[in-house]
Amino acid sequence: MHDAGDWSSDAGLAEAGDAPDGAVALLQIFLIFLVHVHGMNMDHESQRRKASAAPIMPIRESGVTFF
C-alpha cells in the first residue's frame, strides 16, 4: 500500500504541475463564453422567429462567426 499523497505511481494520471493553472482557467472561461454566446444567439433567433415568419437561418449566415 502506498501513501495516499503519492500519485506518481498511478498510471494514466497527469501530475498537478503538467498544465499551468492559468491555461486551465482561460480554457474554462473560453468554453463558458462560447456556451453563453451560443445561448444568446439561440434566444435572439427564437425571438426573431416569433416576431416574423422569416425562414430559419443557419448560424453562419446570422452574422456570428466563431473562428
Sequence and secondary structure as in RCSB ss.txt:
>XXXX:A:sequence
MHDAGDWSSDAGLAEAGDAPDGAVALLQIFLIFLVHVHGMNMDHESQRRKASAAPIMPIRESGVTFF
>XXXX:A:secstr
   TT  TTSTT   TTSS HHHHHHHHHHHHHHHHHHHHHHHHHHHHHHH       GGGTT    
